[in-house]
């Protein structure tokens, strides 16, 4: 199976910062204030991210950020399942998270 081309896309450091703030649930106005840029620049960055990853909304940006920053073991599980980050809905992403079992004492 060939690797997904979306996995090889790398956001710029500024896009990564913006993705993190979106994942935190911040609004454009607050992101602009935090990064000391205009709201128009925030919208431009969001548009670039959405085009780059072929996303349709901010929730998908947050999911991509979470998946890219997840521990390697979780990313392996996601790739094994063949999930496309752009098509994974938040509930599905949570359902795909492996359960950690503990040994009986």
DOPADO-330411 format. One record per residue: residue in one letter; x, y, z of N, C-alpha, C in turn. Coordinates in nm, 2 decimals, padded with zeros to 4 digits. Atoms other than C-alpha are relative to their C-alpha. Layout:
# residues N
+----+--------+--------+--------+--------+--------+--------+--------+--------+--------+
! aa !    nxx !    nyy !    nzz !   caxx !   cayy !   cazz !    cxx !    cyy !    czz !
+----+--------+--------+--------+--------+--------+--------+--------+--------+--------+
!  A !      X !      Y !      Z !      X !      Y !      Z !      X !      Y !      Z !
...
+----+--------+--------+--------+--------+--------+--------+--------+--------+--------+
This chain:
# residues 105
+----+--------+--------+--------+--------+--------+--------+--------+--------+--------+
! aa !    nxx !    nyy !    nzz !   caxx !   cayy !   cazz !    cxx !    cyy !    czz !
+----+--------+--------+--------+--------+--------+--------+--------+--------+--------+
!  X !  00.08 ! -00.12 !  00.00 !  00.00 !  00.00 !  00.00 !  00.09 !  00.12 !  00.00 !
!  X ! -00.09 ! -00.12 !  00.01 !  00.15 !  00.34 ! -00.10 ! -00.04 !  00.10 !  00.11 !
!  X !  00.03 ! -00.10 ! -00.10 !  00.17 !  00.61 !  00.16 ! -00.09 !  00.11 ! -00.05 !
!  X !  00.09 ! -00.11 !  00.04 ! -00.09 !  00.88 !  00.16 !  00.07 !  00.13 ! -00.02 !
!  X ! -00.07 ! -00.12 !  00.02 !  00.04 !  01.20 !  00.00 ! -00.02 !  00.11 !  00.10 !
!  X !  00.03 ! -00.09 ! -00.10 ! -00.13 !  01.40 !  00.27 !  00.09 ! -00.01 !  00.12 !
!  X ! -00.09 !  00.02 ! -00.12 !  00.10 !  01.25 !  00.53 !  00.14 !  00.06 ! -00.03 !
!  X ! -00.13 ! -00.06 !  00.03 !  00.40 !  01.40 !  00.35 ! -00.01 !  00.15 ! -00.01 !
!  X !  00.01 ! -00.14 ! -00.01 !  00.26 !  01.75 !  00.36 !  00.04 !  00.06 !  00.13 !
!  X ! -00.05 ! -00.05 ! -00.12 !  00.44 !  01.96 !  00.61 ! -00.05 !  00.15 !  00.01 !
!  X !  00.04 ! -00.14 ! -00.02 !  00.28 !  02.28 !  00.75 !  00.12 !  00.09 !  00.04 !
!  X ! -00.11 ! -00.09 ! -00.04 !  00.50 !  02.59 !  00.79 ! -00.01 !  00.02 !  00.16 !
!  X !  00.01 ! -00.02 ! -00.14 !  00.59 !  02.68 !  01.15 ! -00.12 !  00.09 !  00.04 !
!  X !  00.11 ! -00.09 ! -00.03 !  00.33 !  02.96 !  01.14 ! -00.14 ! -00.08 ! -00.01 !
!  X !  00.12 !  00.08 !  00.01 !  00.06 !  02.72 !  01.01 ! -00.02 ! -00.09 !  00.11 !
!  X !  00.00 !  00.09 ! -00.11 !  00.15 !  02.48 !  01.28 ! -00.05 !  00.07 !  00.13 !
!  X !  00.05 ! -00.08 ! -00.11 !  00.10 !  02.75 !  01.54 ! -00.15 !  00.03 ! -00.01 !
!  X !  00.14 ! -00.02 !  00.02 ! -00.23 !  02.84 !  01.39 ! -00.09 ! -00.12 !  00.03 !
!  X !  00.07 !  00.13 ! -00.01 ! -00.34 !  02.48 !  01.38 ! -00.02 ! -00.03 !  00.15 !
!  X !  00.01 !  00.02 ! -00.14 ! -00.26 !  02.45 !  01.75 ! -00.10 !  00.08 !  00.07 !
!  X !  00.10 ! -00.09 ! -00.06 ! -00.47 !  02.75 !  01.84 ! -00.14 ! -00.03 ! -00.04 !
!  X !  00.13 !  00.04 !  00.05 ! -00.76 !  02.63 !  01.63 ! -00.04 ! -00.12 !  00.08 !
!  X !  00.03 !  00.12 ! -00.08 ! -00.73 !  02.29 !  01.81 ! -00.04 !  00.03 !  00.14 !
!  X !  00.04 ! -00.05 ! -00.14 ! -00.76 !  02.48 !  02.14 ! -00.13 !  00.06 !  00.00 !
!  X !  00.14 ! -00.06 !  00.00 ! -01.09 !  02.62 !  02.02 !  00.00 !  00.15 ! -00.01 !
!  X !  00.00 ! -00.14 !  00.01 ! -00.98 !  02.98 !  01.97 ! -00.06 !  00.06 ! -00.12 !
!  X !  00.06 ! -00.07 !  00.11 ! -01.16 !  03.22 !  01.75 !  00.10 !  00.08 ! -00.08 !
!  X ! -00.10 ! -00.08 !  00.08 ! -00.99 !  03.41 !  01.46 !  00.04 !  00.13 !  00.07 !
!  X ! -00.04 ! -00.12 ! -00.07 ! -01.00 !  03.73 !  01.66 !  00.10 ! -00.02 !  00.11 !
!  X ! -00.10 !  00.04 ! -00.11 ! -00.82 !  03.57 !  01.96 !  00.13 ! -00.05 ! -00.06 !
!  X ! -00.12 !  00.05 !  00.06 ! -00.58 !  03.40 !  01.73 !  00.09 !  00.11 ! -00.05 !
!  X ! -00.07 ! -00.12 !  00.05 ! -00.49 !  03.73 !  01.56 !  00.07 !  00.07 !  00.11 !
!  X ! -00.06 ! -00.07 ! -00.12 ! -00.43 !  03.89 !  01.90 !  00.12 ! -00.08 !  00.05 !
!  X ! -00.11 !  00.08 ! -00.05 ! -00.22 !  03.60 !  02.02 !  00.12 !  00.00 ! -00.08 !
!  X ! -00.12 !  00.01 !  00.09 !  00.00 !  03.59 !  01.71 !  00.04 !  00.14 ! -00.05 !
!  X ! -00.03 ! -00.14 !  00.04 !  00.00 !  03.97 !  01.67 ! -00.01 !  00.02 ! -00.15 !
!  X !  00.03 ! -00.01 !  00.15 ! -00.14 !  03.95 !  01.31 ! -00.14 !  00.04 ! -00.02 !
!  X !  00.14 ! -00.04 !  00.02 ! -00.46 !  04.07 !  01.15 ! -00.09 ! -00.12 ! -00.02 !
!  X !  00.10 !  00.11 !  00.02 ! -00.78 !  03.87 !  01.13 !  00.01 ! -00.05 ! -00.14 !
!  X ! -00.01 !  00.03 !  00.14 ! -00.74 !  03.88 !  00.75 !  00.12 ! -00.10 ! -00.02 !
!  X ! -00.11 !  00.09 !  00.02 ! -00.40 !  03.71 !  00.78 ! -00.03 ! -00.14 !  00.06 !
!  X !  00.05 !  00.12 ! -00.06 ! -00.55 !  03.45 !  01.01 ! -00.09 ! -00.08 ! -00.10 !
!  X !  00.09 !  00.06 !  00.10 ! -00.82 !  03.38 !  00.75 !  00.08 ! -00.06 ! -00.12 !
!  X ! -00.09 !  00.04 !  00.11 ! -00.55 !  03.36 !  00.48 !  00.07 ! -00.13 !  00.04 !
!  X ! -00.07 !  00.12 ! -00.04 ! -00.35 !  03.10 !  00.68 ! -00.10 ! -00.12 !  00.01 !
!  X !  00.10 !  00.11 ! -00.01 ! -00.67 !  02.90 !  00.75 ! -00.03 ! -00.05 ! -00.14 !
!  X !  00.03 !  00.04 !  00.14 ! -00.75 !  02.90 !  00.38 !  00.12 ! -00.08 ! -00.06 !
!  X ! -00.12 !  00.08 !  00.05 ! -00.39 !  02.78 !  00.29 !  00.00 ! -00.14 !  00.06 !
!  X !  00.00 !  00.13 ! -00.07 ! -00.41 !  02.50 !  00.55 ! -00.11 ! -00.09 ! -00.06 !
!  X !  00.11 !  00.08 !  00.05 ! -00.75 !  02.39 !  00.42 !  00.02 ! -00.04 ! -00.15 !
!  X ! -00.03 !  00.04 !  00.13 ! -00.63 !  02.39 !  00.06 !  00.11 ! -00.11 !  00.00 !
!  X ! -00.11 !  00.09 ! -00.01 ! -00.31 !  02.21 !  00.15 ! -00.04 ! -00.14 !  00.03 !
!  X !  00.04 !  00.13 ! -00.05 ! -00.48 !  01.93 !  00.33 ! -00.14 ! -00.04 ! -00.06 !
!  X !  00.13 !  00.02 !  00.06 ! -00.81 !  01.95 !  00.12 ! -00.10 ! -00.02 !  00.11 !
!  X !  00.10 !  00.00 ! -00.11 ! -01.02 !  02.02 !  00.43 ! -00.11 !  00.09 ! -00.02 !
!  X !  00.12 ! -00.08 !  00.03 ! -01.36 !  02.17 !  00.46 ! -00.04 !  00.09 !  00.12 !
!  X !  00.03 ! -00.08 ! -00.11 ! -01.37 !  02.32 !  00.81 !  00.10 ! -00.01 !  00.11 !
!  X ! -00.09 ! -00.02 ! -00.11 ! -01.19 !  02.42 !  01.13 !  00.02 ! -00.13 !  00.08 !
!  X !  00.00 !  00.13 ! -00.08 ! -01.28 !  02.09 !  01.31 !  00.10 ! -00.10 ! -00.07 !
!  X ! -00.09 !  00.09 !  00.07 ! -01.09 !  01.90 !  01.04 !  00.15 !  00.05 !  00.02 !
!  X ! -00.13 ! -00.05 ! -00.03 ! -00.79 !  02.13 !  01.10 !  00.05 ! -00.05 !  00.14 !
!  X ! -00.03 !  00.04 ! -00.14 ! -00.80 !  02.05 !  01.47 !  00.03 ! -00.15 !  00.00 !
!  X ! -00.02 !  00.15 !  00.01 ! -00.82 !  01.67 !  01.39 !  00.14 ! -00.03 ! -00.06 !
!  X ! -00.13 !  00.02 !  00.07 ! -00.52 !  01.69 !  01.15 !  00.11 !  00.04 !  00.10 !
!  X ! -00.10 ! -00.04 ! -00.10 ! -00.32 !  01.88 !  01.42 !  00.02 ! -00.11 !  00.11 !
!  X ! -00.01 !  00.10 ! -00.11 ! -00.41 !  01.62 !  01.69 !  00.07 ! -00.13 ! -00.05 !
!  X ! -00.06 !  00.12 !  00.05 ! -00.32 !  01.33 !  01.46 !  00.15 !  00.02 ! -00.03 !
!  X ! -00.14 ! -00.03 !  00.03 !  00.01 !  01.49 !  01.35 !  00.09 !  00.01 !  00.13 !
!  X ! -00.07 ! -00.02 ! -00.12 !  00.11 !  01.56 !  01.71 ! -00.02 ! -00.12 !  00.10 !
!  X !  00.02 !  00.12 ! -00.08 ! -00.01 !  01.23 !  01.85 !  00.12 ! -00.08 !  00.02 !
!  X ! -00.12 !  00.09 ! -00.01 !  00.24 !  00.98 !  01.99 !  00.01 ! -00.10 ! -00.12 !
!  X ! -00.02 !  00.08 !  00.12 !  00.39 !  00.76 !  01.72 ! -00.08 ! -00.13 !  00.00 !
!  X !  00.08 !  00.12 ! -00.01 !  00.21 !  00.45 !  01.85 ! -00.15 !  00.02 ! -00.05 !
!  X !  00.14 ! -00.03 !  00.05 ! -00.13 !  00.62 !  01.78 !  00.00 !  00.02 ! -00.14 !
!  X ! -00.01 ! -00.02 !  00.14 ! -00.02 !  00.73 !  01.44 !  00.01 ! -00.13 ! -00.08 !
!  X ! -00.01 !  00.13 !  00.07 !  00.07 !  00.38 !  01.35 ! -00.13 ! -00.07 !  00.00 !
!  X !  00.13 !  00.06 !  00.00 ! -00.27 !  00.26 !  01.46 ! -00.09 !  00.06 ! -00.11 !
!  X !  00.08 ! -00.07 !  00.10 ! -00.43 !  00.52 !  01.24 !  00.03 ! -00.04 ! -00.14 !
!  X ! -00.04 !  00.04 !  00.14 ! -00.23 !  00.43 !  00.93 ! -00.04 ! -00.15 ! -00.03 !
!  X !  00.04 !  00.14 !  00.02 ! -00.30 !  00.06 !  00.98 ! -00.15 ! -00.01 ! -00.03 !
!  X !  00.14 !  00.01 !  00.03 ! -00.67 !  00.13 !  00.98 ! -00.04 !  00.06 ! -00.13 !
!  X !  00.02 ! -00.06 !  00.14 ! -00.63 !  00.32 !  00.65 ! -00.09 !  00.12 !  00.01 !
!  X !  00.09 ! -00.12 ! -00.01 ! -00.82 !  00.62 !  00.79 !  00.07 !  00.12 ! -00.07 !
!  X ! -00.04 ! -00.12 !  00.06 ! -00.79 !  00.94 !  00.59 ! -00.03 !  00.11 !  00.09 !
!  X !  00.03 ! -00.10 ! -00.10 ! -00.75 !  01.23 !  00.83 ! -00.11 !  00.10 ! -00.04 !
!  X !  00.10 ! -00.10 !  00.05 ! -00.97 !  01.46 !  00.61 ! -00.14 ! -00.06 !  00.01 !
!  X !  00.13 !  00.06 !  00.00 ! -01.25 !  01.21 !  00.62 ! -00.04 ! -00.05 !  00.14 !
!  X !  00.03 !  00.04 ! -00.13 ! -01.23 !  01.12 !  00.99 ! -00.08 !  00.10 !  00.08 !
!  X !  00.08 ! -00.09 ! -00.08 ! -01.51 !  01.27 !  01.20 !  00.05 !  00.00 !  00.14 !
!  X ! -00.05 !  00.00 ! -00.14 ! -01.43 !  01.37 !  01.56 ! -00.04 ! -00.12 !  00.08 !
!  X !  00.05 !  00.12 ! -00.07 ! -01.64 !  01.09 !  01.70 !  00.08 ! -00.13 ! -00.05 !
!  X ! -00.07 !  00.12 !  00.05 ! -01.47 !  00.84 !  01.47 !  00.15 !  00.00 !  00.05 !
!  X ! -00.14 ! -00.01 ! -00.05 ! -01.12 !  00.97 !  01.57 !  00.01 ! -00.04 !  00.14 !
!  X !  00.00 !  00.04 ! -00.13 ! -01.21 !  00.92 !  01.93 ! -00.02 ! -00.15 !  00.01 !
!  X !  00.03 !  00.15 !  00.00 ! -01.35 !  00.57 !  01.86 !  00.12 ! -00.08 ! -00.04 !
!  X ! -00.12 !  00.07 !  00.05 ! -01.02 !  00.48 !  01.68 !  00.11 !  00.00 !  00.10 !
!  X ! -00.11 !  00.00 ! -00.10 ! -00.81 !  00.56 !  01.99 !  00.00 ! -00.13 !  00.07 !
!  X !  00.00 !  00.13 ! -00.07 ! -00.69 !  00.23 !  02.13 ! -00.01 !  00.01 !  00.15 !
!  X !  00.02 !  00.01 ! -00.15 ! -00.79 !  00.14 !  02.48 !  00.12 ! -00.05 !  00.06 !
!  X ! -00.11 !  00.04 ! -00.07 ! -00.52 !  00.10 !  02.73 ! -00.05 ! -00.10 !  00.11 !
!  X !  00.04 !  00.09 ! -00.10 ! -00.56 ! -00.21 !  02.94 !  00.11 ! -00.02 !  00.10 !
!  X ! -00.10 !  00.01 ! -00.10 ! -00.39 ! -00.26 !  03.27 !  00.00 ! -00.14 !  00.05 !
!  X ! -00.01 !  00.14 ! -00.05 ! -00.27 ! -00.59 !  03.42 ! -00.06 !  00.00 !  00.14 !
!  X !  00.06 !  00.01 ! -00.13 ! -00.46 ! -00.71 !  03.72 !  00.11 !  00.00 !  00.11 !
!  X ! -00.10 ! -00.01 ! -00.11 ! -00.28 ! -00.65 !  04.05 !  00.02 ! -00.13 !  00.08 !
+----+--------+--------+--------+--------+--------+--------+--------+--------+--------+
